[in-house]
């Protein structure tokens, strides 16, 4: 069985980290598969949203497969592991379509870092979160030192990174690490509910809004650019026509 699966249902693509016997730990093969999947999704204009899941009911992802990277020499670690991971996670972060991560259990190390690259994070009520790299005499290597402080503030990020200790879903929600908490059995239904709300909107406008939020540039400048660009789309004409005709718009992503 593939360690990464991709399913496409109408406008929604579902990526599943499919290695439950290893708590969905990432190896080099999985990183390469993810990169290929992201390229495929980016090229498919019919896909408007991505769900990112972990197989099983114990873990979303516990990060890097320690056995795999411990076998590497230091330079090979840098060449084939760290750089590759950054390329994959950055690709996810900059993916044109919005990404919802379903955190259904342990979300540790690189697993938390890939979740941080998503746009919306939904958590099962039993999930736990940690960046435990200091316990292995290393540091978060795939964006944890940048994306985590940006999300929850530097003081709380330092607490998590310096201690390496776990926090529960309630704390993660209070700190702003996750958007919502749900029972394990309803988290996927809630993700689909949010997905339905998002894909009903004009996809070009949604994707431009994502770029504007994610950028380091001035929001006012980018909002002006995004507004001007989205106004030229066929979807913009359809949105206005539907409003005037009091009907549900039919957006095509053009």
C-alpha positions as CSV (number, residue, x, y, z in Angstrom):
1,X,0.0,0.0,0.0
2,X,1.1,3.5,-0.7
3,X,2.4,5.5,2.3
4,X,0.6,8.5,0.9
5,X,-2.8,8.4,-0.8
6,X,-4.7,10.9,-2.8
7,X,-8.5,10.9,-3.4
8,X,-10.3,13.5,-5.5
9,X,-14.0,14.0,-5.0
10,X,-15.4,16.8,-7.2
11,X,-13.7,20.0,-5.8
12,X,-12.0,18.4,-2.8
13,X,-8.7,16.5,-2.7
14,X,-7.9,14.4,0.3
15,X,-4.3,13.5,1.1
16,X,-3.8,10.8,3.7
17,X,-0.5,10.0,5.5
18,X,-1.0,6.3,5.3
19,X,1.5,4.7,7.6
20,X,-0.5,4.1,10.8
21,X,1.7,1.3,12.0
22,X,4.5,3.9,12.4
23,X,2.1,6.6,13.6
24,X,2.4,8.2,10.1
25,X,6.0,9.1,10.6
26,X,7.6,10.7,7.5
27,X,10.4,9.1,5.5
28,X,12.2,10.4,2.3
29,X,9.9,8.4,0.0
30,X,6.8,10.1,1.6
31,X,8.3,13.5,1.2
32,X,8.9,12.9,-2.5
33,X,5.4,11.5,-2.9
34,X,3.9,14.6,-1.2
35,X,5.8,16.9,-3.5
36,X,4.5,15.1,-6.5
37,X,0.9,15.2,-5.2
38,X,1.1,18.9,-4.5
39,X,2.3,19.5,-8.1
40,X,-0.7,17.5,-9.3
41,X,-3.2,19.4,-7.2
42,X,-1.7,22.7,-8.2
43,X,-2.1,21.9,-11.9
44,X,-5.8,20.7,-11.5
45,X,-8.0,23.8,-11.7
46,X,-11.0,21.8,-10.7
47,X,-9.6,21.3,-7.1
48,X,-10.7,24.1,-4.8
49,X,-9.7,22.7,-1.4
50,X,-7.4,20.1,0.2
51,X,-8.0,17.9,3.3
52,X,-4.8,16.6,4.9
53,X,-5.3,13.6,7.1
54,X,-3.5,10.9,9.1
55,X,-4.5,7.3,8.9
56,X,-5.6,5.5,12.0
57,X,-7.0,6.9,15.3
58,X,-3.8,7.4,17.2
59,X,-1.8,9.9,15.3
60,X,-1.9,12.5,12.6
61,X,1.9,12.4,12.3
62,X,4.7,12.0,14.8
63,X,7.2,13.7,12.6
64,X,10.3,12.3,10.9
65,X,11.1,8.6,11.0
66,X,14.0,8.7,13.4
67,X,15.3,5.3,12.2
68,X,15.5,6.7,8.6
69,X,17.3,9.9,9.4
70,X,19.6,8.5,12.1
71,X,21.2,6.3,9.4
72,X,22.3,9.4,7.4
73,X,25.7,11.1,7.6
74,X,25.5,14.8,8.6
75,X,25.9,16.2,5.1
76,X,23.5,13.7,3.7
77,X,21.0,14.7,6.4
78,X,21.3,18.3,5.1
79,X,21.2,17.4,1.4
80,X,18.5,14.7,1.4
81,X,16.4,15.3,4.5
82,X,16.4,18.9,5.8
83,X,16.4,20.6,2.4
84,X,13.8,18.2,0.9
85,X,11.5,18.7,3.9
86,X,11.7,22.5,3.6
87,X,10.9,22.2,-0.1
88,X,7.8,20.0,0.6
89,X,6.5,22.0,3.6
90,X,6.9,25.3,1.8
91,X,5.2,23.9,-1.2
92,X,2.2,23.0,1.0
93,X,2.2,26.4,2.6
94,X,2.1,28.2,-0.8
95,X,-0.3,25.8,-2.4
96,X,-2.9,27.8,-4.3
97,X,-5.9,26.0,-2.7
98,X,-6.8,26.3,1.0
99,X,-5.7,23.3,3.1
100,X,-7.5,21.9,6.1
101,X,-5.5,19.6,8.4
102,X,-7.4,17.0,10.5
103,X,-5.3,16.4,13.5
104,X,-6.7,13.1,14.8
105,X,-4.1,12.2,17.5
106,X,-0.4,12.7,18.2
107,X,0.9,15.7,16.2
108,X,4.6,15.9,17.0
109,X,7.8,17.3,15.5
110,X,7.6,17.3,11.7
111,X,3.9,16.3,12.0
112,X,3.2,19.6,13.8
113,X,5.3,21.5,11.3
114,X,3.3,20.1,8.3
115,X,0.1,21.0,10.2
116,X,1.5,24.5,10.6
117,X,1.8,24.7,6.8
118,X,-1.9,24.2,6.5
119,X,-4.4,27.0,6.5
120,X,-7.0,25.6,9.0
121,X,-6.4,23.1,11.7
122,X,-9.1,21.0,13.2
123,X,-8.2,18.8,16.2
124,X,-9.7,15.7,17.8
125,X,-10.3,16.2,21.5
126,X,-7.7,13.6,22.5
127,X,-4.9,15.0,20.3
128,X,-1.6,16.2,21.7
129,X,1.0,18.5,20.2
130,X,4.8,18.9,20.7
131,X,8.0,19.9,19.1
132,X,10.3,17.5,21.0
133,X,13.5,18.0,19.0
134,X,15.5,19.3,21.9
135,X,15.1,16.0,23.7
136,X,17.1,14.5,20.8
137,X,19.7,17.3,20.9
138,X,18.4,19.0,17.8
139,X,16.0,21.7,16.9
140,X,12.8,21.9,14.8
141,X,14.0,21.7,11.2
142,X,11.0,22.2,9.0
143,X,9.6,25.6,9.8
144,X,8.7,25.2,13.5
145,X,10.9,28.0,14.6
146,X,9.2,30.4,12.2
147,X,5.6,29.3,11.7
148,X,4.8,28.4,15.3
149,X,5.8,31.9,16.7
150,X,3.9,33.6,13.9
151,X,0.8,31.6,15.0
152,X,0.9,31.6,18.8
153,X,3.5,34.2,19.7
154,X,7.2,33.9,20.5
155,X,6.8,33.3,24.2
156,X,4.5,30.3,23.9
157,X,6.5,29.0,20.9
158,X,9.7,29.2,23.0
159,X,8.0,27.4,25.8
160,X,7.0,24.5,23.5
161,X,10.3,24.4,21.7
162,X,12.6,24.8,24.8
163,X,10.8,22.3,26.9
164,X,9.8,19.8,24.2
165,X,6.8,19.0,26.3
166,X,3.3,18.1,25.0
167,X,0.3,20.3,25.2
168,X,-3.3,19.0,25.0
169,X,-6.0,20.0,22.5
170,X,-7.6,22.4,25.0
171,X,-4.4,24.3,25.5
172,X,-3.6,24.3,21.8
173,X,-7.0,25.9,21.1
174,X,-6.5,28.5,23.8
175,X,-3.1,29.4,22.4
176,X,-4.5,29.7,18.8
177,X,-2.6,26.7,17.5
178,X,-5.8,25.0,16.3
179,X,-9.1,26.4,15.0
180,X,-11.5,24.0,16.5
181,X,-11.8,20.8,18.7
182,X,-14.2,18.0,17.9
183,X,-14.7,14.4,19.0
184,X,-12.8,11.9,16.9
185,X,-16.0,10.6,15.3
186,X,-17.2,14.0,14.0
187,X,-14.0,15.8,13.0
188,X,-14.2,14.6,9.4
189,X,-17.8,15.7,9.1
190,X,-16.9,19.1,10.4
191,X,-14.0,19.4,7.9
192,X,-16.4,18.6,5.1
193,X,-18.8,21.2,6.4
194,X,-16.2,23.9,6.3
195,X,-15.0,22.6,2.9
196,X,-18.5,22.9,1.5
197,X,-18.6,26.5,2.6
198,X,-15.3,27.3,1.0
199,X,-15.8,25.6,-2.3
200,X,-19.1,27.3,-2.8
201,X,-17.3,30.6,-3.1
202,X,-15.4,32.0,-6.1
203,X,-12.2,29.9,-6.2
204,X,-10.0,32.7,-7.6
205,X,-11.0,35.1,-4.9
206,X,-10.4,32.5,-2.2
207,X,-7.0,31.7,-3.6
208,X,-6.0,35.3,-3.9
209,X,-7.1,36.0,-0.4
210,X,-4.9,33.1,0.8
211,X,-1.9,34.6,-1.0
212,X,-2.6,38.0,0.5
213,X,-2.8,36.6,4.0
214,X,0.3,34.5,3.7
215,X,2.6,37.1,2.2
216,X,5.1,39.2,4.1
217,X,4.3,42.3,2.0
218,X,1.9,45.0,2.9
219,X,-1.7,43.7,3.2
220,X,-3.1,47.0,1.9
221,X,-1.1,46.8,-1.3
222,X,-1.8,43.1,-1.9
223,X,-5.5,43.5,-1.1
224,X,-5.7,46.3,-3.7
225,X,-3.9,44.0,-6.2
226,X,-6.1,41.0,-5.3
227,X,-9.3,43.0,-5.6
228,X,-8.3,44.4,-9.0
229,X,-7.3,41.0,-10.3
230,X,-10.3,39.1,-9.0
231,X,-12.7,41.7,-10.5
232,X,-11.5,40.7,-14.0
233,X,-12.6,37.1,-13.6
234,X,-15.7,35.5,-15.1
235,X,-16.6,34.5,-11.5
236,X,-16.8,38.1,-10.5
237,X,-19.4,38.7,-13.3
238,X,-21.3,35.6,-12.2
239,X,-21.2,36.7,-8.5
240,X,-22.7,40.1,-9.3
241,X,-25.3,38.6,-11.7
242,X,-26.4,36.0,-9.2
243,X,-26.7,38.7,-6.5
244,X,-28.9,40.8,-8.7
245,X,-31.0,37.9,-9.8
246,X,-31.3,36.5,-6.2
247,X,-29.9,33.1,-7.1
248,X,-27.1,30.9,-6.0
249,X,-23.9,31.7,-8.1
250,X,-22.3,29.0,-10.2
251,X,-18.5,29.6,-10.0
252,X,-16.2,27.9,-12.5
253,X,-12.8,29.2,-11.4
254,X,-12.4,31.3,-14.5
